Amino acid sequence: MSSESEGAQQRGGRRVRLAYLVSHPIQYQAPLLRRIAQEPEIDLTVYFGSDFSVRGYRDAGFGVDFKWDIPLLDGYRHEFLPKLRDRGNASFASPLNYGTVRRLRGSGGEAAFDALWVHGYGTANALHGMVAAKLLGIPVLLRAESWLGDRERDGTKLALKAIFFASLKRMVDGVLPIGSLNAEYWRHYFGDSVPQFAMPYAVDNRYFAERARAARDSRASLQAELGLDPARRVILFAGKLQARKHCDHLIEAYARSTRAPEAGLRAHLVIVGDGEQRAALERQAAATGLDGIRFCGFRNQSELPRFFDLASVFVLPSRHEPWGLIVNEAMNAARPVIVSDDVGCAPDLVSDGENGCIYPVGDVDALASALGRVLNTAGAAEAMGERAFERIQRWGFEEDVRGLRRALAHVAPGFVA
């Protein structure tokens, strides 16, 4: 008897065969998949549509060519599906693959898996996989990022979406909400007939916390590299320099706070990232006449903990941000976070005045006020950072595994959560 089977018997349930269908290897998901693969009762196989994130590609948001510098494929069983189309990005019709039915059915003609977990519902691959699973009698678990406030739609689009979800609902046996806004989204479209099993959007907490602690020893060298005054606080933005990220609002709020005599804000603004708005943002920064703004360009994931360590506060001023996993990363460095109320993680991770601030998206004065609340009160940033770290430790991969196990127990009789 295998060690995996023994582990399942010791827990009192059977082992389940789980297929996971996703467009491509995703940097945030790789460590989670490794963690799930460690569960002796879960026999996980991941099916990717494309390998573009492994071989390197040009990210439209960052505007640069790059490869992720963390292992994306180690530690779990995976296969790349045969391709009909692969444009090196993730869209409705790319990647487009075949062979899904054969893999779900297996060689014996019967279902090869006890459940299919699908990431997202807005691609041809995902819909094909769900239809195939339904025809084979394989239960489907669905996970996605959507929430009701992510963008405005007219009445016609909303009506069409309601019709689409009425059909989708018949193919889904359970959803895996990433947070409270996502759970609200599923309730709105699926009602209470499709059960929910919380599977929070998380990062590798241990990785980012350990890297941030290790970065303390090299903080002075990074300060020197960027020409920062160690006596000044650091406000950090990291992400794609796109219009919806509203780094322009942060630059304006920083300028107002720095110039206002009553604010007395002495800080640097460090901007990590690249994208279509970079030139405009650099012009905006130059027009302020302030010497404290630094543009650092794109930095890969392994480099980010050095910048989190450098920061006194992290800011994400985005509009239409489904979650904002960069916030999870910053909280693992014990840093307070300021987010707009259009950032999806805000209700779950940020308590205003406790571990950071939430302000109305687009309200530059409110953002400037939040910067002052965090940075101009003695000890506030440090205390908020400690509470941010405590909060994020309860929002990690272990919670994900528990949610997934509950979902599998619901769809696979005999499996014990």
N, C-alpha and C positions, 0 to 999 in steps of 0.2 A: 504494500500500500504506500502511495506517495505521501510525502510530508504535507502536501497541500490537502489531500483527502483526509489525513489524520486531523489536521487543524480544523477542517469543517465539521468532522464528527465530534471533536471535543467541544465545539461551540454548540452542538446540538442540531445542526441544520445541514442542508446539502450545499454543494458547490454549484455556483451558477456560471454560465458562459455569457459574458457580456461583450457585445460589439459596440464600438464607438466610431461614429462617422463624423468626420470634420474636414474642412476644406484643405488645411495645410498644417504643418507643425507650428504651434504658437508658443512664443517664449514663456508666457505666463502659465500655460497649461502643462508644459513638459514635466516640471517637478511634481505637479498634482498627479499626472498619469503614472509617474514612477511610484508615488505613494500608494495609489490604488492598486497597482500591480503587486504590492507587498502583502495585500490582504489574501490570506490563503484560501478563502472561500469565494473569491472573485477571480475567474479566469478571463482576463481582459485581452481583447485584440482590438487594436486601433487601425482604422482604415482612413488613409489620407487621399485626398483628390490630387494634390500637387506637392512637389518638393521645392517650390520656389523660395521659400524662406530658409531652406537649408543650403541651397546652392548659391544664394545671394541674389538680390534684386534691387530695383529702384523703387523706393517707397514714395508714392505720390505726395503724401503729407509732409515728410521730411525733406523731399526733393534731393536726396542723395542716394548713391549706391552703397549698399552695405550688406554684411552678414551678421547675424546675431552671434555674440561671442560666448554663449553658454551652450551646453549640450542639449539638443532638441530631441534626440532619438534614443538616448541611452535609457536602459532600465525598464523597458516594457516592450511587449510584442507588438509589432506594427507591420503594415503593408501599404504600399502605394498602389492604388487602383490603376488599371490600364486607362490611358487617356484618349479621349476624342478631341478635346480642346484644352489648352493650357496657355493662357496669355500672361502668366507670371503675376497674377493678382487674384483677388477673391471678389467675384461678382456673381450675378445670377447664373450666367452661362459659362463661367470659368472659375475653377476647372470644371470640366464636363467629362464624366468617366463612364465606363461600362464594367460589367463583371460583379456588380453589387449583389444581384439576385443569386448568382451562382455561389457566392461566398456565404450569403445568409442561409441558403438552402443546404449547402454541404454536399458531399459526394453520395450520400445515401438517399437523397431525395427528401429527407425530413429536415426540419429546421435545425441548423447547426448552432443556434444560440437561443438562450432563454430570454434575452432582452436586447433591444437595440437602443442605444443612447445617441441622440442626434444633437449637434450643436448648430442652432439656428434653423429657421424654416424658410428663408427667403432665397434659396438657391435651387436650381434644378436637381442637383445631386441630393440635397436633403429631402426634397419632396419625393424623388424617385426611391430613396432608401426607405422612407416611411410607408409608401404605397407597397413596396416589395415586402416589407416586414408584415404589414397587415394581411396581405394575401397568404403569407406563410404562417400566420398565426403567432407571430413574434410580437410581444408587447413593446411599445415605443415609449421612451422617456425623452422629453424635450427640454433643452436648456437654451436660453437666448438672453439678450441684453435689454430688450425693449421696455419702455415705460410710457405711460400715457402722455406725459408732458414733453416728450423729446422733440417734437416739431409740430407745427400747425398743418392741418389738412382741411381741404374743403369738404362740403357735405357729400359730394359724389364719391370722393376717395374713401371717406369713412364708411359709406354704404357698401362699396365694393369690398372693403376690408372686412366688414361684418359678414358678408356672404362667404368670403374666403375662409374666415375662421370657423364658420359653421361647418364647412367641409373638413377643415384641418382637425377640428375637435374629434371627429369620428375616427381619426387615425392615432390619437394620442391617449396613452393610458396613464400618464402622470407627467407633471412638469416639475422642474428643478429651479425654483426662483433663486436668483443671485442676490436679492435684497428685497426690502419692503416695497419699493416702487415697482419692481418687476413682478412681485406677487400680486400687487393691485392690478397690474396689466392683465395677468392671466385670469384673475377673477372677473374682470370686465368682459373679456372675450369668451371665456370658457365657463363662467359661473362656478358653481360648487360641485358640478358633476365630475370634473377632472381633478383628482387629488394633487396636492402640492407637497413637495418634500424639499425643505430649504437646503440649498447647496451654495453657500455664499461665495461671491466673487472674492477670491483671496490670492495672495502671492506667497512665495516661499518665505514665511516670516523669519525663520531661523537664518536663512541665507542673508537677507538684507540687514537683520539686526547684527549678526556677526561681522559682516563687511563694514557696517557703519562704525562699530566699535574699533575695528582694526584700523580704520581710516584716521583715527585721532592722532596716531603717531606721525602721519604725513600731512597733517592739516597746515602746518606752517609752510611747507613747500608749495602746496596748492595756493595758499594766500599770496605767496611771493610770485608764483607763476601768473596769477591773475592781477597782480598789482593791487591787492586789497590791504587796507589799513586794519590790522588785527583788533584795534580798539573799536571799530565800527561793527554794528550788527549786519547780518546778511539776510536779505529777502531773496528767496529762490523761486524761480519758475523753471520748470523742465517739461518739455513736450514739443509737439509739432507747432511750428509758427504759422498757423492758419488763422483765418479771420474769426472762426467760431471759438477759438481758444482765448481770444480777447486779451492777449498780452499787451495790446495798446491801452486797455483800461488800467492795467497794472502800472505801466510806465507813467500814465497821467496821475494815478493815485499816489505813486511814489513822489512825483514832482510836487504835487500839492502838499504832501506831508512834509517834504524836505524844506520847502520854501516858507511854510506857515510858521511864524514866530512862536505861536502858542503850541505847535506840535513838537518842535524841538527834536525831530527825528534825525538821528545820525546813523545812517545805514547805507550799505551798498545794495544794489539790485543786480543779481546775477541771473542771466537768462541762458539756459542750456537748451539747445535744440536748433532746428533749421526748418526751412520751408518757404513757401511762396511769399510770406509776409515779411521775411527777414529784412530786406532792403528798406521797406517802408518803416519798419520798427526802428531800424538804425537811424534813419532820418529823423524820426520822432524823438528818439533819445538825444541825438545831437542838438535838436532844436530846444531842448530843455536847458541847455547850457550847464548841466550838472556833470560832475566828474565821477560819479559813483556807479555808473551803469556799465556792466560788462556783458558782452555777447561771447559765448563759449562754443557755439556750433554744436553739431550733433555729437553726442557721446553714447557709447554702447552701454548695454545694461550693467555690465560688471563695473563700469566707471561711476555710475550714479551714486553709490553709497558715499563716495568721497565728497560729493556735493551736498548730500543730505547732512553729513557730518559738519560741513562748513556752515550750513544754514542756521539761522535763528528761527525762521518761520518759512513754511512752504505755502505758496499761493497757487490756486487753480481757479481762474476767473471765467471759465468756459460757459458758453451757451450750448445747449443740446449735447451734453456729455452723458452718455448712457450710464457710465459708472465712474471711471477715473482711478484705475489701479495704481497710478503714480502716487495717489494719496496714501494707499496702504503702505507703499514703500517708505514714504517719508515718515509715517507714524512709527515704523519699525526702527527708525533712527532716533526715536523719542523727540520728535519735533512737532510743535503745534502746526495746525493746518488752517488756512483760510480758504473757503470755497464759496462759489456762488450757489444760490438755491436752484440752479439749473444743472448741478452736478449730481448724478444719480446716487452716489454713495453718501451724500450729506445726511439723510435721515438716519442711516444706520451707523455711521462712523463718527460723525462730528456733533458734539453738543456745544451749542453756542455759549462761549464764556467759560467752558470747562476744559476742553482739549483743543480749542480753536475757535473759529468764528464762521458763521454763515451770513451772507449778505445778499440782498436782491440783485440778481444778475443785471449788469449794465449800469448800476448805481455807483459811479466812481467816488462820490463823496462818502458813501457807506463803506466802500472798500478802503479808502484812506482812513476812515475812523477805525476800522477793524485793525489796520496796521498799527495805529496808535495804541489801541487797547492791548495788543499783544506785546509791543516793543517798548512802550513808554512807561509801563508800570513795573517797578522793580520786582524781579523774580517771577513775573507773570509767564514769560515765555518758557522758562525752565519748568514751572509747575504744570503748565498746560502740556508740555512735551512729555512729562512723566505720565500724565493721565492718558495722553494719546497712545503711548506705548502699552499701557495696561489694557486699553480698549482693544487694540489690534491683536493682542495675544489671544483674545477670545473669538477671533474672526480669521480662522486659518484652515489648513488642509484637514485637520482632524474633524472639524465641523462639517467639511465637505464629505468626508468619508462616511460620517454618521448619517448625513442626509441621503447619500447614495444608497447606503445599506437599507435604510427605511423604505426607499423607493423599490429596491429589488425585492424586499420582503413582501411588498404589496403586489408586485406583478409576477413573482416566481414562487409559487406555493412550495413550502418546505424550506425556503431560505430563511435564516434567522438573522434579524437585524442586530 
